[in-house]
């Protein structure tokens, strides 16, 4: 069973101190620990398959045009000028973590009050991306190392339109606010008319009847704030309300041998099961609906300073923890990215556990055709679902090996059924019955244990989610 407790084996070295006790007693010098890398590699390192490369994306991200960003101070109260240091943190993080596309989703306060081009937060030599009518629908930021980030605009309120081409049509600004705050099929239609995909954030807080009524294009199957915020963890996820803050405080230890602060997520990462259950129910209905993991980064959730001098929820740290990887031919083409997101040709990967190298899911038909994530086929096609399990990219052989395992799940009108599970390197299952077939990859990240130092390896001995892949649909 994925994402449950695991029984610990014999013993673990406490690495980070000058000596460590071994299983047989006595002491030995602690081995030199490979340097922790606080940034991510280019997404293409995850592997190119059939001409498609992963474009690493953040879907659900706040800038200085959200009222509660930057610890509630996104603008100068006297002048209204944006909080430039906070915005600089965001822009630096997009570069450091090699993000290919950033779907901004600012709250209507103050996003709805701004001229649309303002919302791209362009600085320096950023370039606008224009549509055929000359309207700005995106922006492109070039990082110091040449990496490029495609930025789009959206809004998170009750619903979350992403990748807008323009503001929703409204006779005045108060009405614009009302439309962004609405939770109706008419609001969804307004978002789509403005070029957006209608997404649902914080799925755990929406009941199933509501989701069925608004018919969104996609939803979050994981949201970071849900794991952090005491007002969400407790009532909506059934977790200890204060658990995230208590766990994160362990990573503020500045003493020698303390834990790597980037691993703070291990202390409070939990499956957002209510969100997954709602996703499952919609798939049972026969809907084709993609799922994403929402970073929901504001620099407003964990204001404590950790041992590396960064705040707990710095943009750099949060964007390093996980992202959504859209499979496209050109990771710089915003139209291809939006099409991949809309189709569900993507997967969510928690790269804190390691960058997944070689992960691939596809269906192969009896006639030799290949169907990608988000695609559909018929039972009569005689297809097989094939899953190549990932490896941790560049794993140093001196570190303990992680346990990696996956399962294929079929969702049909009767519910969710585990079709096959295993530890690979490859899984396969015949697509002999109708349903939505999706893949989860779990990991027990033993290799992260040494970086927990004097805190001990327990957080690295959990069975945790690594990848959620979107379904392939069989009719």
PLY file of the C-alpha trace (Angstrom):
ply
format ascii 1.0
element vertex 475
property float x
property float y
property float z
element edge 474
property int vertex1
property int vertex2
end_header
0.00 0.00 0.00
1.38 3.37 -1.00
1.92 6.26 1.38
1.64 4.41 4.65
4.00 3.69 7.52
6.97 1.44 6.93
8.79 -0.67 9.49
12.30 0.62 10.08
15.23 -1.72 9.71
18.26 -2.15 11.95
19.94 1.19 12.39
20.94 4.40 10.68
24.03 6.52 10.99
23.57 9.98 12.43
25.34 12.01 9.81
26.36 15.60 10.34
28.11 15.07 13.67
31.82 14.31 13.80
31.27 10.63 14.60
28.41 8.17 14.21
27.52 4.96 16.01
27.41 1.90 13.78
25.15 -1.13 14.26
27.75 -3.26 15.95
28.84 -0.61 18.46
31.90 1.63 18.44
32.39 4.79 16.46
33.66 5.65 13.04
34.25 8.92 11.22
31.13 10.14 9.49
31.51 9.94 5.70
31.52 13.17 3.79
27.98 13.92 2.72
27.37 14.93 -0.91
26.53 18.62 -1.05
22.80 19.31 -0.97
21.75 21.07 -4.17
19.21 23.81 -3.48
18.15 24.24 -7.10
16.77 21.99 -9.84
18.20 20.82 -13.16
16.68 21.68 -16.51
13.46 19.69 -16.87
14.76 17.96 -20.00
17.00 15.93 -17.66
13.88 13.91 -16.81
14.01 12.42 -20.28
12.56 13.06 -23.71
10.05 10.51 -24.94
8.59 10.29 -28.46
9.61 13.89 -29.14
7.96 15.20 -25.96
9.98 16.89 -23.23
8.78 17.82 -19.73
8.08 21.52 -19.23
8.27 22.14 -15.48
5.37 24.31 -14.40
3.91 25.95 -11.33
0.11 26.05 -11.48
-1.22 28.17 -8.58
1.22 30.93 -7.69
0.76 34.37 -6.15
2.63 37.60 -6.80
2.47 41.12 -5.40
-1.02 41.48 -6.90
-2.53 39.25 -4.22
-3.58 41.12 -1.09
-2.18 38.48 1.27
1.17 37.85 -0.41
4.49 38.85 1.14
3.17 38.40 4.70
0.24 40.66 3.89
2.43 43.51 2.62
2.51 43.17 -1.19
2.28 46.93 -1.73
3.66 50.00 -0.01
0.71 51.29 2.06
1.60 54.93 1.32
2.44 54.79 -2.39
0.86 51.53 -3.57
4.17 50.54 -5.15
4.75 46.78 -5.40
6.95 45.09 -2.82
9.98 44.79 -5.08
12.10 42.60 -2.74
9.27 40.08 -2.51
8.76 40.13 -6.28
12.52 39.72 -6.74
12.35 36.59 -4.54
9.73 35.15 -6.90
11.62 35.98 -10.06
14.89 34.63 -8.65
13.15 31.41 -7.62
11.69 30.84 -11.09
15.23 30.94 -12.45
16.93 28.98 -9.68
14.42 26.13 -9.94
14.47 26.08 -13.75
10.70 26.63 -14.00
9.54 26.60 -17.62
6.07 28.04 -17.11
4.50 29.90 -14.21
0.71 30.18 -14.10
0.15 33.15 -11.78
-3.17 33.01 -9.92
-3.55 36.22 -7.95
-6.57 36.96 -5.78
-9.13 39.41 -7.12
-7.79 41.87 -4.53
-5.89 43.44 -6.15
-5.63 41.51 -9.41
-9.06 42.60 -10.65
-8.18 46.26 -10.15
-5.12 46.23 -12.37
-4.66 46.74 -16.11
-4.12 43.26 -17.54
-0.52 43.74 -18.80
0.52 44.94 -15.32
-0.23 41.49 -13.93
2.67 39.84 -15.75
5.07 41.56 -13.32
7.48 42.35 -16.14
10.85 43.77 -15.23
14.15 44.37 -17.00
14.33 42.75 -20.43
11.16 40.64 -20.11
9.36 40.29 -23.43
5.59 40.31 -23.99
3.93 37.37 -25.73
1.22 38.63 -28.08
-1.66 36.88 -29.77
-2.69 37.43 -33.39
-4.66 40.51 -32.40
-1.67 42.12 -30.72
-2.99 41.54 -27.19
-0.52 40.49 -24.52
-1.36 36.97 -23.37
1.91 36.11 -21.66
5.43 37.23 -20.94
8.84 35.66 -21.25
11.53 36.19 -18.65
15.13 35.33 -19.53
17.27 34.26 -16.58
20.95 35.17 -16.15
21.94 31.69 -17.38
19.69 31.95 -20.46
16.86 29.81 -19.10
13.47 31.16 -20.14
10.25 31.24 -18.10
6.84 31.69 -19.71
4.47 33.59 -17.41
0.66 33.66 -17.65
-2.05 35.37 -15.62
-4.92 33.83 -13.67
-6.90 34.36 -10.50
-7.58 32.22 -7.44
-10.81 32.97 -5.61
-13.67 30.49 -5.21
-12.65 29.04 -8.57
-9.29 29.45 -10.30
-9.17 30.47 -13.96
-5.64 29.87 -15.23
-3.84 31.14 -18.34
-6.22 34.02 -19.06
-5.76 35.90 -22.32
-7.47 39.00 -20.93
-9.60 40.09 -18.00
-13.11 38.67 -17.92
-15.60 40.90 -19.70
-17.39 43.21 -17.27
-19.01 46.65 -17.49
-17.02 47.93 -14.51
-14.39 46.87 -11.99
-16.83 45.90 -9.18
-18.58 43.52 -11.58
-15.19 42.13 -12.62
-14.52 41.33 -8.95
-17.91 39.61 -8.72
-17.18 37.40 -11.73
-13.76 36.37 -10.41
-15.37 35.52 -7.06
-18.30 33.59 -8.51
-18.82 29.84 -8.29
-21.23 29.15 -11.12
-21.35 27.66 -14.59
-21.82 31.21 -15.92
-18.56 32.27 -14.29
-16.80 29.29 -15.85
-18.17 30.35 -19.23
-16.86 33.89 -18.65
-13.39 32.53 -17.82
-13.33 30.45 -20.99
-14.47 33.40 -23.10
-11.45 35.24 -21.67
-9.23 32.40 -22.89
-8.74 30.64 -19.55
-8.97 27.09 -18.34
-11.35 26.85 -15.38
-9.50 25.12 -12.54
-10.47 24.35 -8.95
-7.98 25.10 -6.18
-8.28 23.63 -2.71
-10.44 20.78 -3.96
-10.68 19.51 -0.37
-12.92 22.51 0.41
-15.41 22.00 -2.44
-18.22 19.49 -2.15
-18.92 17.09 -4.97
-22.26 18.62 -5.93
-20.57 21.96 -6.47
-17.84 20.43 -8.63
-20.38 18.60 -10.73
-22.37 21.79 -11.22
-19.53 24.04 -12.38
-17.86 21.39 -14.63
-14.25 22.62 -14.25
-11.50 21.87 -16.75
-9.24 20.58 -13.97
-8.63 20.52 -10.25
-5.95 20.32 -7.60
-5.29 16.89 -6.19
-2.73 18.38 -3.81
-2.37 21.86 -2.30
0.57 22.87 -0.12
-1.39 25.32 2.04
-3.81 22.53 2.88
-0.87 20.72 4.49
0.29 23.85 6.34
-2.68 26.01 7.36
-4.14 24.93 10.74
-7.57 26.05 9.53
-7.39 23.59 6.63
-5.30 20.72 8.02
-7.71 20.08 10.87
-11.25 20.49 9.54
-10.65 19.46 5.91
-7.85 16.88 6.08
-8.28 15.50 9.59
-4.66 16.26 10.51
-3.19 17.81 13.65
-3.87 21.53 13.05
-0.51 22.65 14.45
1.46 19.77 13.00
3.07 21.63 10.11
4.40 24.48 12.25
5.72 22.06 14.86
7.50 19.99 12.23
8.91 22.99 10.38
10.36 24.38 13.61
12.70 21.37 13.74
14.40 22.71 10.63
15.22 26.05 12.22
18.00 24.34 14.21
21.25 26.18 13.48
23.44 23.92 15.60
26.13 21.82 13.90
24.64 18.63 12.51
21.17 20.10 12.09
18.87 19.05 9.22
18.91 20.45 5.71
16.12 23.09 5.78
14.84 22.22 2.31
13.65 18.90 3.77
11.11 20.63 6.01
8.33 19.41 3.72
9.05 15.84 4.87
7.72 16.87 8.27
4.21 17.69 7.08
3.69 16.27 3.58
0.44 14.31 3.61
-1.80 12.95 0.88
-4.75 15.30 0.37
-7.12 12.34 0.37
-10.39 14.31 0.29
-9.21 16.04 -2.90
-8.23 12.73 -4.48
-11.59 11.23 -3.47
-13.44 14.06 -5.23
-11.25 13.63 -8.30
-12.02 9.91 -8.26
-15.74 10.60 -8.04
-15.63 12.89 -11.08
-13.66 10.29 -13.01
-16.31 7.74 -11.98
-18.86 10.02 -13.62
-16.97 9.55 -16.86
-15.49 13.05 -16.91
-12.06 13.64 -18.39
-10.52 15.96 -15.83
-6.81 16.58 -15.20
-5.32 16.95 -11.75
-2.44 19.19 -10.64
-0.42 19.93 -7.52
-0.79 23.51 -6.31
2.21 25.28 -4.82
0.01 28.18 -3.66
3.21 30.12 -2.92
2.70 33.57 -1.36
5.64 33.89 1.06
2.98 34.16 3.75
2.62 30.70 5.30
5.84 29.83 7.16
7.48 33.12 8.17
10.04 31.44 10.43
13.70 31.65 9.38
15.27 28.24 8.87
18.88 27.26 9.32
19.96 28.39 5.84
18.76 31.94 6.54
15.74 31.68 4.25
12.16 31.81 5.43
10.41 28.45 5.64
8.23 29.11 2.62
10.62 31.10 0.46
9.60 31.03 -3.18
12.85 29.25 -4.01
12.19 26.51 -1.46
8.51 25.95 -2.28
9.04 25.91 -6.03
11.81 23.36 -5.54
9.49 21.02 -3.61
7.17 20.03 -6.47
5.82 21.06 -9.87
3.65 19.91 -12.76
5.46 18.53 -15.78
3.62 19.11 -19.07
4.81 16.99 -21.99
5.35 19.17 -25.06
7.48 19.32 -28.17
8.60 22.89 -27.38
8.75 23.94 -23.71
8.86 27.61 -24.77
5.57 27.53 -26.70
2.72 28.79 -24.48
0.06 27.33 -26.79
1.61 23.85 -26.51
1.87 24.18 -22.74
-1.76 25.23 -22.38
-2.91 22.42 -24.67
-0.95 19.85 -22.65
-2.41 21.16 -19.37
-5.94 21.15 -20.80
-5.56 17.57 -22.05
-3.88 16.28 -18.90
-0.70 15.37 -20.76
1.27 15.96 -17.59
2.14 14.62 -14.17
2.83 16.18 -10.77
6.26 15.37 -9.34
7.55 16.04 -5.83
11.13 16.80 -6.76
12.13 17.20 -3.14
12.40 13.40 -3.26
14.67 13.71 -6.25
14.19 14.60 -9.89
12.47 11.59 -11.51
14.63 10.32 -14.35
13.05 8.13 -17.01
9.43 8.16 -15.83
7.08 7.32 -18.69
3.44 6.28 -19.01
1.87 5.39 -22.34
-0.65 3.04 -23.87
0.37 0.95 -26.85
-2.33 -0.48 -29.08
-2.32 -3.78 -30.92
-1.80 -1.81 -34.13
1.33 -0.16 -32.73
-0.08 3.29 -31.93
1.00 5.13 -28.79
-1.46 7.07 -26.62
-0.03 9.68 -24.24
-1.27 10.82 -20.83
-4.68 12.47 -21.16
-5.43 10.56 -24.33
-8.25 8.14 -24.99
-8.79 4.87 -26.82
-11.27 2.01 -27.06
-11.24 -1.42 -25.42
-11.30 -2.82 -28.95
-7.86 -1.28 -29.59
-6.35 -4.11 -27.55
-3.99 -1.74 -25.78
-1.58 -2.18 -22.89
-0.65 0.47 -20.36
3.11 0.55 -19.84
4.85 2.38 -16.99
8.59 2.91 -16.75
9.37 3.63 -13.11
11.72 6.55 -12.50
15.12 6.66 -10.89
16.41 9.49 -8.75
18.45 11.58 -11.14
22.13 11.70 -10.26
21.76 9.80 -7.00
25.14 9.59 -5.29
26.02 5.90 -4.72
27.24 6.71 -1.22
23.66 7.47 -0.12
21.13 4.83 0.96
18.96 3.62 -1.89
15.33 4.73 -1.89
12.44 2.32 -2.28
10.43 3.16 -5.39
7.12 1.55 -6.22
4.10 2.29 -8.34
0.54 1.25 -8.93
-1.91 1.46 -11.79
-5.44 2.37 -10.73
-8.58 2.00 -12.85
-11.54 4.25 -12.03
-14.91 3.31 -13.49
-18.53 3.68 -12.42
-17.99 1.15 -9.65
-15.09 3.03 -8.05
-11.30 2.82 -7.96
-9.53 -0.51 -8.37
-5.82 -1.21 -8.09
-5.00 -3.10 -11.28
-1.36 -3.81 -10.60
1.36 -2.62 -8.24
5.06 -3.30 -8.04
8.61 -2.02 -7.80
9.47 -2.19 -11.47
11.55 -1.22 -13.33
8.43 -1.53 -15.48
4.74 -2.22 -14.87
2.12 -3.07 -17.46
-1.58 -3.82 -17.51
-4.03 -4.69 -20.30
-6.58 -1.95 -21.00
-9.32 -4.54 -21.33
-12.09 -2.70 -19.47
-13.47 0.84 -19.76
-12.34 3.44 -17.25
-9.78 6.08 -16.40
-6.36 4.52 -15.77
-3.95 6.58 -13.71
-0.55 5.93 -12.13
0.88 6.84 -8.74
4.55 6.46 -7.84
5.50 6.32 -4.19
8.90 6.51 -2.57
10.52 5.81 0.77
13.31 8.38 0.47
16.04 6.66 2.48
18.58 8.70 0.49
17.38 11.86 2.23
17.89 10.45 5.73
21.55 11.46 6.04
20.58 15.09 5.33
18.32 15.09 8.37
21.41 15.06 10.60
20.80 15.13 14.33
17.06 15.18 13.78
17.33 11.50 12.86
16.16 9.73 9.70
12.52 9.06 10.65
11.07 11.62 8.25
12.89 9.81 5.42
11.46 6.42 6.43
7.89 7.31 5.42
6.16 6.07 2.28
5.47 9.35 0.48
3.98 10.42 -2.86
6.52 11.10 -5.58
4.44 11.27 -8.79
0.76 11.60 -9.63
0.18 10.98 -13.34
-2.99 12.00 -15.14
-5.24 9.32 -16.60
-5.44 7.64 -19.96
-9.12 7.04 -20.76
-10.53 3.80 -22.18
-14.04 3.67 -23.68
0 1
1 2
2 3
3 4
4 5
5 6
6 7
7 8
8 9
9 10
10 11
11 12
12 13
13 14
14 15
15 16
16 17
17 18
18 19
19 20
20 21
21 22
22 23
23 24
24 25
25 26
26 27
27 28
28 29
29 30
30 31
31 32
32 33
33 34
34 35
35 36
36 37
37 38
38 39
39 40
40 41
41 42
42 43
43 44
44 45
45 46
46 47
47 48
48 49
49 50
50 51
51 52
52 53
53 54
54 55
55 56
56 57
57 58
58 59
59 60
60 61
61 62
62 63
63 64
64 65
65 66
66 67
67 68
68 69
69 70
70 71
71 72
72 73
73 74
74 75
75 76
76 77
77 78
78 79
79 80
80 81
81 82
82 83
83 84
84 85
85 86
86 87
87 88
88 89
89 90
90 91
91 92
92 93
93 94
94 95
95 96
96 97
97 98
98 99
99 100
100 101
101 102
102 103
103 104
104 105
105 106
106 107
107 108
108 109
109 110
110 111
111 112
112 113
113 114
114 115
115 116
116 117
117 118
118 119
119 120
120 121
121 122
122 123
123 124
124 125
125 126
126 127
127 128
128 129
129 130
130 131
131 132
132 133
133 134
134 135
135 136
136 137
137 138
138 139
139 140
140 141
141 142
142 143
143 144
144 145
145 146
146 147
147 148
148 149
149 150
150 151
151 152
152 153
153 154
154 155
155 156
156 157
157 158
158 159
159 160
160 161
161 162
162 163
163 164
164 165
165 166
166 167
167 168
168 169
169 170
170 171
171 172
172 173
173 174
174 175
175 176
176 177
177 178
178 179
179 180
180 181
181 182
182 183
183 184
184 185
185 186
186 187
187 188
188 189
189 190
190 191
191 192
192 193
193 194
194 195
195 196
196 197
197 198
198 199
199 200
200 201
201 202
202 203
203 204
204 205
205 206
206 207
207 208
208 209
209 210
210 211
211 212
212 213
213 214
214 215
215 216
216 217
217 218
218 219
219 220
220 221
221 222
222 223
223 224
224 225
225 226
226 227
227 228
228 229
229 230
230 231
231 232
232 233
233 234
234 235
235 236
236 237
237 238
238 239
239 240
240 241
241 242
242 243
243 244
244 245
245 246
246 247
247 248
248 249
249 250
250 251
251 252
252 253
253 254
254 255
255 256
256 257
257 258
258 259
259 260
260 261
261 262
262 263
263 264
264 265
265 266
266 267
267 268
268 269
269 270
270 271
271 272
272 273
273 274
274 275
275 276
276 277
277 278
278 279
279 280
280 281
281 282
282 283
283 284
284 285
285 286
286 287
287 288
288 289
289 290
290 291
291 292
292 293
293 294
294 295
295 296
296 297
297 298
298 299
299 300
300 301
301 302
302 303
303 304
304 305
305 306
306 307
307 308
308 309
309 310
310 311
311 312
312 313
313 314
314 315
315 316
316 317
317 318
318 319
319 320
320 321
321 322
322 323
323 324
324 325
325 326
326 327
327 328
328 329
329 330
330 331
331 332
332 333
333 334
334 335
335 336
336 337
337 338
338 339
339 340
340 341
341 342
342 343
343 344
344 345
345 346
346 347
347 348
348 349
349 350
350 351
351 352
352 353
353 354
354 355
355 356
356 357
357 358
358 359
359 360
360 361
361 362
362 363
363 364
364 365
365 366
366 367
367 368
368 369
369 370
370 371
371 372
372 373
373 374
374 375
375 376
376 377
377 378
378 379
379 380
380 381
381 382
382 383
383 384
384 385
385 386
386 387
387 388
388 389
389 390
390 391
391 392
392 393
393 394
394 395
395 396
396 397
397 398
398 399
399 400
400 401
401 402
402 403
403 404
404 405
405 406
406 407
407 408
408 409
409 410
410 411
411 412
412 413
413 414
414 415
415 416
416 417
417 418
418 419
419 420
420 421
421 422
422 423
423 424
424 425
425 426
426 427
427 428
428 429
429 430
430 431
431 432
432 433
433 434
434 435
435 436
436 437
437 438
438 439
439 440
440 441
441 442
442 443
443 444
444 445
445 446
446 447
447 448
448 449
449 450
450 451
451 452
452 453
453 454
454 455
455 456
456 457
457 458
458 459
459 460
460 461
461 462
462 463
463 464
464 465
465 466
466 467
467 468
468 469
469 470
470 471
471 472
472 473
473 474
